Amino acid sequence: MTTRPELPVALGETTALVRLAVCYARPDHVFLEDVEVPAGASIVQAIAASGLVRACPEVDPNTMRVGIFGKLKTLDTVVREGDRVEVYRQLTADPKQARRRRVQKTRATGTREGQKWIRGKSD
């Protein structure tokens, strides 16, 4: 689905448009919208044109981290043709702590897989 923002264009003028995607993922829903914005538009303008804030009211692009193809960017970064603008939500768990819990759970089962990284244990 392509959304075309209203562009202030005088008669006889043409404005170059940049096509890109805006995405935001929640555990229960993924927002992915293709949009066209005027050349020179920033990330915050692309997010506004996508309708993300209307679809997901918890999103505040001014306080959340944003990026393009997994690389953190600032809100005033100019978007280019084919970019995927991503809005990142807060982590619900520390990744290091989550991995430690998974390892402890595997070790508690007593299988060789759970024991292979413990020093002094070898078969």
GIPE-V829107 format. One record per residue. RES is the residue in three letters. SS is DSSP state (@ for helix, = for strand, . for the rest). PHI is phi as a letter, one per 30 degrees, with the letter a starting at -180 (NA if undefined). PSI is psi in radians with two decimals (NA if undefined). Layout:
res->RES ss->SS phi->PHI psi->PSI
res->RES ss->SS phi->PHI psi->PSI
This chain:
res->MET ss->. phi->NA psi->2.25
res->THR ss->= phi->c psi->2.25
res->THR ss->= phi->c psi->2.31
res->ARG ss->= phi->c psi->1.93
res->PRO ss->. phi->d psi->2.70
res->GLU ss->. phi->d psi->2.21
res->LEU ss->. phi->c psi->2.28
res->PRO ss->. phi->d psi->1.69
res->VAL ss->. phi->b psi->2.22
res->ALA ss->. phi->d psi->2.82
res->LEU ss->. phi->e psi->2.36
res->GLY ss->. phi->i psi->-0.21
res->GLU ss->. phi->c psi->2.54
res->THR ss->. phi->b psi->2.48
res->THR ss->. phi->c psi->2.27
res->ALA ss->. phi->d psi->2.39
res->LEU ss->= phi->c psi->2.57
res->VAL ss->= phi->c psi->2.21
res->ARG ss->= phi->c psi->2.34
res->LEU ss->= phi->a psi->3.05
res->ALA ss->= phi->b psi->2.53
res->VAL ss->= phi->c psi->2.27
res->CYS ss->= phi->b psi->2.65
res->TYR ss->= phi->a psi->2.26
res->ALA ss->= phi->c psi->2.30
res->ARG ss->. phi->c psi->2.89
res->PRO ss->. phi->e psi->-0.52
res->ASP ss->. phi->c psi->-0.11
res->HIS ss->. phi->a psi->2.51
res->VAL ss->= phi->c psi->2.20
res->PHE ss->= phi->c psi->2.09
res->LEU ss->= phi->b psi->2.00
res->GLU ss->= phi->b psi->2.25
res->ASP ss->= phi->d psi->2.32
res->VAL ss->= phi->b psi->2.81
res->GLU ss->= phi->b psi->2.24
res->VAL ss->= phi->b psi->2.76
res->PRO ss->= phi->d psi->2.59
res->ALA ss->. phi->e psi->2.42
res->GLY ss->. phi->j psi->0.04
res->ALA ss->. phi->d psi->2.64
res->SER ss->= phi->c psi->3.03
res->ILE ss->@ phi->d psi->-0.75
res->VAL ss->@ phi->d psi->-0.60
res->GLN ss->@ phi->d psi->-0.64
res->ALA ss->@ phi->d psi->-0.70
res->ILE ss->@ phi->d psi->-0.73
res->ALA ss->@ phi->d psi->-0.71
res->ALA ss->@ phi->d psi->-0.45
res->SER ss->@ phi->d psi->-0.38
res->GLY ss->. phi->i psi->0.29
res->LEU ss->@ phi->d psi->-0.74
res->VAL ss->@ phi->d psi->-0.59
res->ARG ss->@ phi->d psi->-0.70
res->ALA ss->@ phi->d psi->-0.60
res->CYS ss->. phi->b psi->1.54
res->PRO ss->. phi->d psi->-0.36
res->GLU ss->. phi->d psi->-0.19
res->VAL ss->. phi->d psi->2.20
res->ASP ss->. phi->b psi->1.70
res->PRO ss->. phi->d psi->-0.35
res->ASN ss->. phi->d psi->-0.38
res->THR ss->. phi->c psi->-0.32
res->MET ss->. phi->d psi->2.72
res->ARG ss->= phi->d psi->2.56
res->VAL ss->= phi->b psi->2.78
res->GLY ss->= phi->a psi->3.05
res->ILE ss->= phi->b psi->2.11
res->PHE ss->. phi->h psi->0.80
res->GLY ss->. phi->i psi->0.01
res->LYS ss->= phi->c psi->2.18
res->LEU ss->= phi->d psi->2.41
res->LYS ss->= phi->b psi->2.91
res->THR ss->. phi->c psi->2.84
res->LEU ss->. phi->d psi->-0.44
res->ASP ss->. phi->c psi->0.14
res->THR ss->. phi->d psi->2.33
res->VAL ss->= phi->d psi->2.31
res->VAL ss->. phi->d psi->2.69
res->ARG ss->. phi->b psi->2.92
res->GLU ss->. phi->e psi->2.27
res->GLY ss->. phi->i psi->0.01
res->ASP ss->. phi->d psi->2.69
res->ARG ss->= phi->c psi->1.84
res->VAL ss->= phi->d psi->2.22
res->GLU ss->= phi->c psi->2.35
res->VAL ss->= phi->c psi->2.16
res->TYR ss->= phi->c psi->2.35
res->ARG ss->. phi->c psi->2.93
res->GLN ss->. phi->d psi->2.55
res->LEU ss->. phi->d psi->2.47
res->THR ss->. phi->d psi->-0.34
res->ALA ss->. phi->b psi->2.59
res->ASP ss->. phi->d psi->2.17
res->PRO ss->@ phi->e psi->-0.63
res->LYS ss->@ phi->d psi->-0.75
res->GLN ss->@ phi->d psi->-0.69
res->ALA ss->@ phi->d psi->-0.72
res->ARG ss->@ phi->d psi->-0.73
res->ARG ss->@ phi->e psi->-0.73
res->ARG ss->@ phi->d psi->-0.72
res->ARG ss->@ phi->d psi->-0.74
res->VAL ss->@ phi->d psi->-0.79
res->GLN ss->@ phi->d psi->-0.69
res->LYS ss->@ phi->d psi->-0.73
res->THR ss->@ phi->d psi->-0.73
res->ARG ss->@ phi->d psi->-0.60
res->ALA ss->@ phi->d psi->-0.39
res->THR ss->. phi->d psi->-0.35
res->GLY ss->. phi->i psi->0.11
res->THR ss->. phi->d psi->2.82
res->ARG ss->@ phi->d psi->-0.67
res->GLU ss->@ phi->e psi->-0.69
res->GLY ss->@ phi->d psi->-0.32
res->GLN ss->@ phi->c psi->-0.15
res->LYS ss->. phi->d psi->-0.34
res->TRP ss->. phi->c psi->0.04
res->ILE ss->. phi->d psi->2.24
res->ARG ss->. phi->d psi->2.51
res->GLY ss->. phi->i psi->-0.18
res->LYS ss->. phi->c psi->2.10
res->SER ss->. phi->b psi->2.62
res->ASP ss->. phi->c psi->NA
